[in-house]
């Protein structure tokens, strides 16, 4: 087979291992250089779906203030001031 282009060079097909001219090969989706007739299209399972998801919460309520009542005292003297009276 004659050389198709004056600046063409030889490459090895990653799928078959054959020597081919670079103009006869293409880069595949996974980064391998393969012959044009051995090209595999990217599987649909690896393509990102073009779907808009509705992530809104139904019946959302406004943010409530945190109300926390505890009887925690910092020291024993604080407890005695309140309960010794």
Biotite code that builds the C-alpha atoms (Angstrom):
import biotite.structure as struc

atoms = struc.array([
    struc.Atom([0.000, 0.000, 0.000], chain_id="A", res_id=1, res_name="UNK", atom_name="CA", element="C"),
    struc.Atom([1.332, 3.414, -0.935], chain_id="A", res_id=2, res_name="UNK", atom_name="CA", element="C"),
    struc.Atom([1.957, 6.098, 1.617], chain_id="A", res_id=3, res_name="UNK", atom_name="CA", element="C"),
    struc.Atom([-1.164, 8.342, 1.586], chain_id="A", res_id=4, res_name="UNK", atom_name="CA", element="C"),
    struc.Atom([0.400, 11.619, 2.829], chain_id="A", res_id=5, res_name="UNK", atom_name="CA", element="C"),
    struc.Atom([3.950, 12.974, 2.625], chain_id="A", res_id=6, res_name="UNK", atom_name="CA", element="C"),
    struc.Atom([4.090, 13.587, 6.414], chain_id="A", res_id=7, res_name="UNK", atom_name="CA", element="C"),
    struc.Atom([2.328, 10.367, 7.447], chain_id="A", res_id=8, res_name="UNK", atom_name="CA", element="C"),
    struc.Atom([4.030, 7.983, 9.868], chain_id="A", res_id=9, res_name="UNK", atom_name="CA", element="C"),
    struc.Atom([3.578, 4.427, 11.070], chain_id="A", res_id=10, res_name="UNK", atom_name="CA", element="C"),
    struc.Atom([1.730, 3.609, 14.307], chain_id="A", res_id=11, res_name="UNK", atom_name="CA", element="C"),
    struc.Atom([0.699, 0.374, 15.988], chain_id="A", res_id=12, res_name="UNK", atom_name="CA", element="C"),
    struc.Atom([-3.030, -0.278, 16.347], chain_id="A", res_id=13, res_name="UNK", atom_name="CA", element="C"),
    struc.Atom([-3.760, -0.836, 20.056], chain_id="A", res_id=14, res_name="UNK", atom_name="CA", element="C"),
    struc.Atom([-6.570, -3.268, 19.254], chain_id="A", res_id=15, res_name="UNK", atom_name="CA", element="C"),
    struc.Atom([-4.963, -5.523, 16.638], chain_id="A", res_id=16, res_name="UNK", atom_name="CA", element="C"),
    struc.Atom([-1.224, -4.848, 16.922], chain_id="A", res_id=17, res_name="UNK", atom_name="CA", element="C"),
    struc.Atom([-0.952, -4.190, 13.167], chain_id="A", res_id=18, res_name="UNK", atom_name="CA", element="C"),
    struc.Atom([1.297, -1.487, 11.717], chain_id="A", res_id=19, res_name="UNK", atom_name="CA", element="C"),
    struc.Atom([-0.820, 1.200, 10.076], chain_id="A", res_id=20, res_name="UNK", atom_name="CA", element="C"),
    struc.Atom([-0.384, 4.705, 8.733], chain_id="A", res_id=21, res_name="UNK", atom_name="CA", element="C"),
    struc.Atom([-1.441, 7.389, 11.203], chain_id="A", res_id=22, res_name="UNK", atom_name="CA", element="C"),
    struc.Atom([-4.051, 8.669, 8.740], chain_id="A", res_id=23, res_name="UNK", atom_name="CA", element="C"),
    struc.Atom([-5.739, 5.236, 8.877], chain_id="A", res_id=24, res_name="UNK", atom_name="CA", element="C"),
    struc.Atom([-6.158, 5.361, 12.671], chain_id="A", res_id=25, res_name="UNK", atom_name="CA", element="C"),
    struc.Atom([-8.256, 7.374, 15.104], chain_id="A", res_id=26, res_name="UNK", atom_name="CA", element="C"),
    struc.Atom([-8.189, 7.955, 18.848], chain_id="A", res_id=27, res_name="UNK", atom_name="CA", element="C"),
    struc.Atom([-10.915, 6.008, 20.576], chain_id="A", res_id=28, res_name="UNK", atom_name="CA", element="C"),
    struc.Atom([-12.963, 7.352, 23.534], chain_id="A", res_id=29, res_name="UNK", atom_name="CA", element="C"),
    struc.Atom([-10.755, 5.499, 26.061], chain_id="A", res_id=30, res_name="UNK", atom_name="CA", element="C"),
    struc.Atom([-7.511, 6.988, 24.684], chain_id="A", res_id=31, res_name="UNK", atom_name="CA", element="C"),
    struc.Atom([-6.359, 4.060, 22.542], chain_id="A", res_id=32, res_name="UNK", atom_name="CA", element="C"),
    struc.Atom([-5.303, 4.523, 18.903], chain_id="A", res_id=33, res_name="UNK", atom_name="CA", element="C"),
    struc.Atom([-7.126, 2.017, 16.699], chain_id="A", res_id=34, res_name="UNK", atom_name="CA", element="C"),
    struc.Atom([-7.746, 1.504, 12.985], chain_id="A", res_id=35, res_name="UNK", atom_name="CA", element="C"),
    struc.Atom([-10.837, 3.218, 11.620], chain_id="A", res_id=36, res_name="UNK", atom_name="CA", element="C"),
    struc.Atom([-12.536, -0.098, 10.879], chain_id="A", res_id=37, res_name="UNK", atom_name="CA", element="C"),
    struc.Atom([-11.881, -1.336, 14.454], chain_id="A", res_id=38, res_name="UNK", atom_name="CA", element="C"),
    struc.Atom([-13.361, 1.719, 16.183], chain_id="A", res_id=39, res_name="UNK", atom_name="CA", element="C"),
    struc.Atom([-15.847, 1.054, 19.001], chain_id="A", res_id=40, res_name="UNK", atom_name="CA", element="C"),
    struc.Atom([-18.272, 3.805, 19.935], chain_id="A", res_id=41, res_name="UNK", atom_name="CA", element="C"),
    struc.Atom([-18.531, 4.877, 23.554], chain_id="A", res_id=42, res_name="UNK", atom_name="CA", element="C"),
    struc.Atom([-21.096, 2.675, 25.381], chain_id="A", res_id=43, res_name="UNK", atom_name="CA", element="C"),
    struc.Atom([-24.331, 4.407, 26.345], chain_id="A", res_id=44, res_name="UNK", atom_name="CA", element="C"),
    struc.Atom([-23.916, 3.281, 29.960], chain_id="A", res_id=45, res_name="UNK", atom_name="CA", element="C"),
    struc.Atom([-20.818, 5.535, 30.267], chain_id="A", res_id=46, res_name="UNK", atom_name="CA", element="C"),
    struc.Atom([-22.524, 8.654, 28.901], chain_id="A", res_id=47, res_name="UNK", atom_name="CA", element="C"),
    struc.Atom([-23.904, 11.150, 31.382], chain_id="A", res_id=48, res_name="UNK", atom_name="CA", element="C"),
    struc.Atom([-27.695, 11.388, 31.120], chain_id="A", res_id=49, res_name="UNK", atom_name="CA", element="C"),
    struc.Atom([-29.152, 14.758, 30.211], chain_id="A", res_id=50, res_name="UNK", atom_name="CA", element="C"),
    struc.Atom([-31.829, 14.778, 32.920], chain_id="A", res_id=51, res_name="UNK", atom_name="CA", element="C"),
    struc.Atom([-32.727, 17.632, 35.224], chain_id="A", res_id=52, res_name="UNK", atom_name="CA", element="C"),
    struc.Atom([-33.612, 16.295, 38.645], chain_id="A", res_id=53, res_name="UNK", atom_name="CA", element="C"),
    struc.Atom([-36.130, 18.111, 40.806], chain_id="A", res_id=54, res_name="UNK", atom_name="CA", element="C"),
    struc.Atom([-34.469, 18.146, 44.224], chain_id="A", res_id=55, res_name="UNK", atom_name="CA", element="C"),
    struc.Atom([-36.901, 20.546, 45.899], chain_id="A", res_id=56, res_name="UNK", atom_name="CA", element="C"),
    struc.Atom([-38.451, 19.395, 49.154], chain_id="A", res_id=57, res_name="UNK", atom_name="CA", element="C"),
    struc.Atom([-42.261, 19.269, 48.987], chain_id="A", res_id=58, res_name="UNK", atom_name="CA", element="C"),
    struc.Atom([-44.091, 21.232, 51.734], chain_id="A", res_id=59, res_name="UNK", atom_name="CA", element="C"),
    struc.Atom([-40.908, 22.840, 52.984], chain_id="A", res_id=60, res_name="UNK", atom_name="CA", element="C"),
    struc.Atom([-41.220, 24.731, 56.266], chain_id="A", res_id=61, res_name="UNK", atom_name="CA", element="C"),
    struc.Atom([-39.301, 27.826, 57.316], chain_id="A", res_id=62, res_name="UNK", atom_name="CA", element="C"),
    struc.Atom([-36.220, 27.341, 59.446], chain_id="A", res_id=63, res_name="UNK", atom_name="CA", element="C"),
    struc.Atom([-37.087, 27.164, 63.152], chain_id="A", res_id=64, res_name="UNK", atom_name="CA", element="C"),
    struc.Atom([-34.987, 28.661, 65.904], chain_id="A", res_id=65, res_name="UNK", atom_name="CA", element="C"),
    struc.Atom([-33.203, 26.135, 68.073], chain_id="A", res_id=66, res_name="UNK", atom_name="CA", element="C"),
    struc.Atom([-34.923, 26.023, 71.455], chain_id="A", res_id=67, res_name="UNK", atom_name="CA", element="C"),
    struc.Atom([-33.081, 23.991, 74.007], chain_id="A", res_id=68, res_name="UNK", atom_name="CA", element="C"),
    struc.Atom([-33.799, 24.299, 77.696], chain_id="A", res_id=69, res_name="UNK", atom_name="CA", element="C"),
    struc.Atom([-31.457, 22.432, 79.954], chain_id="A", res_id=70, res_name="UNK", atom_name="CA", element="C"),
    struc.Atom([-30.701, 22.480, 83.613], chain_id="A", res_id=71, res_name="UNK", atom_name="CA", element="C"),
    struc.Atom([-27.003, 22.197, 83.046], chain_id="A", res_id=72, res_name="UNK", atom_name="CA", element="C"),
    struc.Atom([-24.935, 24.255, 85.441], chain_id="A", res_id=73, res_name="UNK", atom_name="CA", element="C"),
    struc.Atom([-21.336, 25.202, 84.980], chain_id="A", res_id=74, res_name="UNK", atom_name="CA", element="C"),
    struc.Atom([-20.297, 24.741, 88.596], chain_id="A", res_id=75, res_name="UNK", atom_name="CA", element="C"),
    struc.Atom([-21.697, 23.422, 91.845], chain_id="A", res_id=76, res_name="UNK", atom_name="CA", element="C"),
    struc.Atom([-21.914, 26.940, 93.227], chain_id="A", res_id=77, res_name="UNK", atom_name="CA", element="C"),
    struc.Atom([-24.306, 27.933, 90.420], chain_id="A", res_id=78, res_name="UNK", atom_name="CA", element="C"),
    struc.Atom([-26.534, 25.029, 91.377], chain_id="A", res_id=79, res_name="UNK", atom_name="CA", element="C"),
    struc.Atom([-26.387, 25.931, 95.067], chain_id="A", res_id=80, res_name="UNK", atom_name="CA", element="C"),
    struc.Atom([-27.326, 29.572, 94.375], chain_id="A", res_id=81, res_name="UNK", atom_name="CA", element="C"),
    struc.Atom([-30.535, 28.492, 92.699], chain_id="A", res_id=82, res_name="UNK", atom_name="CA", element="C"),
    struc.Atom([-31.549, 25.543, 94.863], chain_id="A", res_id=83, res_name="UNK", atom_name="CA", element="C"),
    struc.Atom([-30.369, 26.732, 98.308], chain_id="A", res_id=84, res_name="UNK", atom_name="CA", element="C"),
    struc.Atom([-32.780, 29.608, 98.613], chain_id="A", res_id=85, res_name="UNK", atom_name="CA", element="C"),
])
